[in-house]
């Protein structure tokens, strides 16, 4: 099942990415790369522990 991505940007502010299916595949890659561009990411998945494990080394997990 594919995830969904919604990007919101209010004029003059940081983009916020809402990513579902962030534990693997395309969703995981978006969750990894968007913060590198200075954007914020809200990531969701069926397995939160897997997302935490995948993103732990990025220094951007909150």
N, CA, C and O atoms as CSV, one atom per row, in Angstrom:
chain,resi,resn,atom,element,x,y,z
A,1,UNK,N,N,0.841,-1.178,0.000
A,1,UNK,CA,C,0.000,0.000,0.000
A,1,UNK,C,C,0.884,1.237,0.000
A,1,UNK,O,O,1.830,1.329,0.782
A,2,UNK,N,N,0.587,2.158,-0.847
A,2,UNK,CA,C,1.378,3.379,-0.963
A,2,UNK,C,C,0.987,4.374,0.114
A,2,UNK,O,O,-0.154,4.389,0.575
A,3,UNK,N,N,1.945,5.206,0.512
A,3,UNK,CA,C,1.691,6.261,1.476
A,3,UNK,C,C,1.195,7.508,0.771
A,3,UNK,O,O,1.021,7.532,-0.447
A,4,UNK,N,N,0.975,8.525,1.553
A,4,UNK,CA,C,0.516,9.806,1.024
A,4,UNK,C,C,1.420,10.903,1.558
A,4,UNK,O,O,1.995,10.783,2.639
A,5,UNK,N,N,1.537,11.975,0.782
A,5,UNK,CA,C,2.372,13.103,1.190
A,5,UNK,C,C,1.587,14.384,0.989
A,5,UNK,O,O,1.001,14.605,-0.071
A,6,UNK,N,N,1.577,15.218,2.002
A,6,UNK,CA,C,0.940,16.531,1.950
A,6,UNK,C,C,1.981,17.544,2.404
A,6,UNK,O,O,2.585,17.382,3.464
A,7,UNK,N,N,2.190,18.579,1.614
A,7,UNK,CA,C,3.166,19.613,1.966
A,7,UNK,C,C,2.422,20.924,2.176
A,7,UNK,O,O,1.646,21.358,1.326
A,8,UNK,N,N,2.673,21.548,3.325
A,8,UNK,CA,C,2.029,22.816,3.649
A,8,UNK,C,C,3.107,23.867,3.848
A,8,UNK,O,O,4.108,23.624,4.523
A,9,UNK,N,N,2.897,25.026,3.261
A,9,UNK,CA,C,3.833,26.129,3.471
A,9,UNK,C,C,3.030,27.418,3.593
A,9,UNK,O,O,2.264,27.782,2.701
A,10,UNK,N,N,3.224,28.091,4.710
A,10,UNK,CA,C,2.624,29.396,4.916
A,10,UNK,C,C,3.669,30.408,4.473
A,10,UNK,O,O,4.854,30.244,4.764
A,11,UNK,N,N,3.250,31.427,3.787
A,11,UNK,CA,C,4.187,32.401,3.221
A,11,UNK,C,C,5.257,32.818,4.226
A,11,UNK,O,O,4.954,33.250,5.338
A,12,UNK,N,N,6.510,32.679,3.812
A,12,UNK,CA,C,7.633,33.087,4.644
A,12,UNK,C,C,8.007,32.121,5.746
A,12,UNK,O,O,8.808,32.467,6.615
A,13,UNK,N,N,7.449,30.911,5.738
A,13,UNK,CA,C,7.758,29.962,6.814
A,13,UNK,C,C,8.317,28.669,6.247
A,13,UNK,O,O,8.378,28.479,5.032
A,14,UNK,N,N,8.719,27.791,7.138
A,14,UNK,CA,C,9.246,26.484,6.781
A,14,UNK,C,C,8.144,25.598,6.204
A,14,UNK,O,O,6.998,25.658,6.650
A,15,UNK,N,N,8.490,24.785,5.223
A,15,UNK,CA,C,7.531,23.798,4.714
A,15,UNK,C,C,7.395,22.681,5.735
A,15,UNK,O,O,8.362,22.311,6.400
A,16,UNK,N,N,6.185,22.148,5.851
A,16,UNK,CA,C,5.922,21.005,6.724
A,16,UNK,C,C,5.392,19.875,5.851
A,16,UNK,O,O,4.379,20.019,5.167
A,17,UNK,N,N,6.094,18.756,5.889
A,17,UNK,CA,C,5.707,17.566,5.130
A,17,UNK,C,C,4.980,16.603,6.059
A,17,UNK,O,O,5.507,16.253,7.114
A,18,UNK,N,N,3.781,16.170,5.686
A,18,UNK,CA,C,3.048,15.129,6.393
A,18,UNK,C,C,3.186,13.861,5.552
A,18,UNK,O,O,2.626,13.777,4.458
A,19,UNK,N,N,3.934,12.870,6.061
A,19,UNK,CA,C,4.266,11.676,5.288
A,19,UNK,C,C,3.697,10.448,5.983
A,19,UNK,O,O,4.018,10.179,7.141
A,20,UNK,N,N,2.851,9.703,5.277
A,20,UNK,CA,C,2.383,8.420,5.791
A,20,UNK,C,C,3.201,7.326,5.117
A,20,UNK,O,O,3.748,7.533,4.034
A,21,UNK,N,N,3.282,6.184,5.746
A,21,UNK,CA,C,4.087,5.098,5.189
A,21,UNK,C,C,5.570,5.398,5.278
A,21,UNK,O,O,6.334,5.044,4.380
A,22,UNK,N,N,5.983,6.053,6.363
A,22,UNK,CA,C,7.360,6.525,6.493
A,22,UNK,C,C,8.337,5.482,7.021
A,22,UNK,O,O,9.494,5.809,7.286
A,23,UNK,N,N,7.902,4.239,7.181
A,23,UNK,CA,C,8.812,3.220,7.714
A,23,UNK,C,C,9.650,2.545,6.639
A,23,UNK,O,O,10.601,1.830,6.956
A,24,UNK,N,N,9.307,2.764,5.357
A,24,UNK,CA,C,10.092,2.145,4.284
A,24,UNK,C,C,9.783,2.824,2.953
A,24,UNK,O,O,8.858,3.630,2.848
A,25,UNK,N,N,10.560,2.488,1.962
A,25,UNK,CA,C,10.319,2.948,0.599
A,25,UNK,C,C,10.364,4.457,0.426
A,25,UNK,O,O,11.156,5.156,1.057
A,26,UNK,N,N,9.493,4.933,-0.446
A,26,UNK,CA,C,9.443,6.341,-0.810
A,26,UNK,C,C,9.162,7.231,0.398
A,26,UNK,O,O,9.778,8.287,0.544
A,27,UNK,N,N,8.244,6.818,1.257
A,27,UNK,CA,C,7.917,7.605,2.446
A,27,UNK,C,C,9.114,7.781,3.367
A,27,UNK,O,O,9.327,8.863,3.915
A,28,UNK,N,N,9.895,6.722,3.539
A,28,UNK,CA,C,11.092,6.791,4.369
A,28,UNK,C,C,12.121,7.738,3.754
A,28,UNK,O,O,12.742,8.526,4.467
A,29,UNK,N,N,12.303,7.667,2.456
A,29,UNK,CA,C,13.271,8.547,1.793
A,29,UNK,C,C,12.864,10.019,1.928
A,29,UNK,O,O,13.717,10.878,2.153
A,30,UNK,N,N,11.586,10.310,1.794
A,30,UNK,CA,C,11.110,11.694,1.989
A,30,UNK,C,C,11.373,12.126,3.425
A,30,UNK,O,O,11.853,13.235,3.657
A,31,UNK,N,N,11.063,11.265,4.391
A,31,UNK,CA,C,11.277,11.595,5.805
A,31,UNK,C,C,12.756,11.825,6.111
A,31,UNK,O,O,13.085,12.605,7.005
A,32,UNK,N,N,13.640,11.167,5.391
A,32,UNK,CA,C,15.091,11.358,5.573
A,32,UNK,C,C,15.593,12.639,4.922
A,32,UNK,O,O,16.410,13.350,5.507
A,33,UNK,N,N,15.118,12.939,3.729
A,33,UNK,CA,C,15.698,14.015,2.928
A,33,UNK,C,C,15.096,15.396,3.171
A,33,UNK,O,O,15.816,16.392,3.090
A,34,UNK,N,N,13.821,15.486,3.460
A,34,UNK,CA,C,13.186,16.801,3.619
A,34,UNK,C,C,13.823,17.645,4.726
A,34,UNK,O,O,14.010,18.844,4.520
A,35,UNK,N,N,14.166,17.084,5.886
A,35,UNK,CA,C,14.811,17.909,6.911
A,35,UNK,C,C,16.175,18.447,6.474
A,35,UNK,O,O,16.601,19.501,6.947
A,36,UNK,N,N,16.852,17.747,5.591
A,36,UNK,CA,C,18.148,18.215,5.096
A,36,UNK,C,C,18.000,19.520,4.313
A,36,UNK,O,O,18.960,20.277,4.169
A,37,UNK,N,N,16.810,19.773,3.819
A,37,UNK,CA,C,16.518,21.001,3.089
A,37,UNK,C,C,15.990,22.096,4.010
A,37,UNK,O,O,15.621,23.174,3.545
A,38,UNK,N,N,15.952,21.821,5.324
A,38,UNK,CA,C,15.453,22.804,6.280
A,38,UNK,C,C,13.961,22.721,6.537
A,38,UNK,O,O,13.397,23.571,7.226
A,39,UNK,N,N,13.318,21.700,5.986
A,39,UNK,CA,C,11.884,21.518,6.168
A,39,UNK,C,C,11.595,20.676,7.400
A,39,UNK,O,O,12.475,19.977,7.902
A,40,UNK,N,N,10.369,20.741,7.885
A,40,UNK,CA,C,9.920,19.920,9.005
A,40,UNK,C,C,9.106,18.754,8.443
A,40,UNK,O,O,8.433,18.889,7.421
A,41,UNK,N,N,9.179,17.600,9.129
A,41,UNK,CA,C,8.458,16.414,8.678
A,41,UNK,C,C,7.651,15.834,9.826
A,41,UNK,O,O,8.156,15.676,10.938
A,42,UNK,N,N,6.396,15.520,9.548
A,42,UNK,CA,C,5.555,14.741,10.452
A,42,UNK,C,C,5.394,13.394,9.764
A,42,UNK,O,O,4.723,13.287,8.738
A,43,UNK,N,N,6.016,12.363,10.338
A,43,UNK,CA,C,6.031,11.045,9.707
A,43,UNK,C,C,5.153,10.076,10.483
A,43,UNK,O,O,5.177,10.051,11.714
A,44,UNK,N,N,4.375,9.277,9.753
A,44,UNK,CA,C,3.560,8.259,10.409
A,44,UNK,C,C,3.726,6.930,9.678
A,44,UNK,O,O,4.027,6.884,8.486
A,45,UNK,N,N,3.521,5.863,10.425
A,45,UNK,CA,C,3.618,4.520,9.868
A,45,UNK,C,C,2.919,3.561,10.818
A,45,UNK,O,O,2.609,3.916,11.955
A,46,UNK,N,N,2.678,2.365,10.357
A,46,UNK,CA,C,2.069,1.344,11.209
A,46,UNK,C,C,2.993,0.935,12.331
A,46,UNK,O,O,2.533,0.570,13.413
A,47,UNK,N,N,4.307,0.991,12.089
A,47,UNK,CA,C,5.288,0.550,13.066
A,47,UNK,C,C,6.172,1.739,13.456
A,47,UNK,O,O,7.177,2.006,12.797
A,48,UNK,N,N,5.807,2.438,14.506
A,48,UNK,CA,C,6.550,3.627,14.940
A,48,UNK,C,C,7.978,3.289,15.332
A,48,UNK,O,O,8.886,4.089,15.102
A,49,UNK,N,N,8.194,2.117,15.919
A,49,UNK,CA,C,9.545,1.723,16.320
A,49,UNK,C,C,10.472,1.601,15.118
A,49,UNK,O,O,11.654,1.935,15.206
A,50,UNK,N,N,9.943,1.126,14.003
A,50,UNK,CA,C,10.758,0.988,12.797
A,50,UNK,C,C,11.145,2.367,12.262
A,50,UNK,O,O,12.281,2.562,11.831
A,51,UNK,N,N,10.229,3.311,12.284
A,51,UNK,CA,C,10.530,4.677,11.836
A,51,UNK,C,C,11.592,5.278,12.748
A,51,UNK,O,O,12.549,5.884,12.267
A,52,UNK,N,N,11.435,5.117,14.039
A,52,UNK,CA,C,12.414,5.651,14.982
A,52,UNK,C,C,13.795,5.047,14.730
A,52,UNK,O,O,14.797,5.762,14.755
A,53,UNK,N,N,13.854,3.740,14.486
A,53,UNK,CA,C,15.132,3.077,14.233
A,53,UNK,C,C,15.774,3.580,12.941
A,53,UNK,O,O,16.986,3.786,12.889
A,54,UNK,N,N,14.976,3.776,11.916
A,54,UNK,CA,C,15.494,4.230,10.614
A,54,UNK,C,C,15.991,5.677,10.676
A,54,UNK,O,O,16.968,6.022,10.012
A,55,UNK,N,N,15.329,6.519,11.463
A,55,UNK,CA,C,15.660,7.939,11.482
A,55,UNK,C,C,16.533,8.347,12.672
A,55,UNK,O,O,16.921,9.510,12.784
A,56,UNK,N,N,16.836,7.419,13.542
A,56,UNK,CA,C,17.590,7.731,14.763
A,56,UNK,C,C,18.946,8.372,14.472
A,56,UNK,O,O,19.362,9.280,15.193
A,57,UNK,N,N,19.626,7.925,13.450
A,57,UNK,CA,C,20.952,8.440,13.138
A,57,UNK,C,C,20.968,9.800,12.463
A,57,UNK,O,O,22.041,10.365,12.246
A,58,UNK,N,N,19.810,10.334,12.128
A,58,UNK,CA,C,19.773,11.602,11.391
A,58,UNK,C,C,19.942,12.811,12.296
A,58,UNK,O,O,20.291,13.892,11.820
A,59,UNK,N,N,19.702,12.651,13.594
A,59,UNK,CA,C,19.784,13.779,14.513
A,59,UNK,C,C,18.591,14.710,14.425
A,59,UNK,O,O,18.590,15.793,15.010
A,60,UNK,N,N,17.575,14.281,13.691
A,60,UNK,CA,C,16.406,15.146,13.498
A,60,UNK,C,C,15.116,14.557,14.068
A,60,UNK,O,O,14.033,15.104,13.861
A,61,UNK,N,N,15.234,13.460,14.773
A,61,UNK,CA,C,14.058,12.783,15.308
A,61,UNK,C,C,13.640,13.433,16.614
A,61,UNK,O,O,14.460,13.630,17.512
A,62,UNK,N,N,12.360,13.764,16.714
A,62,UNK,CA,C,11.821,14.367,17.942
A,62,UNK,C,C,10.647,13.576,18.432
A,62,UNK,O,O,10.054,13.922,19.454
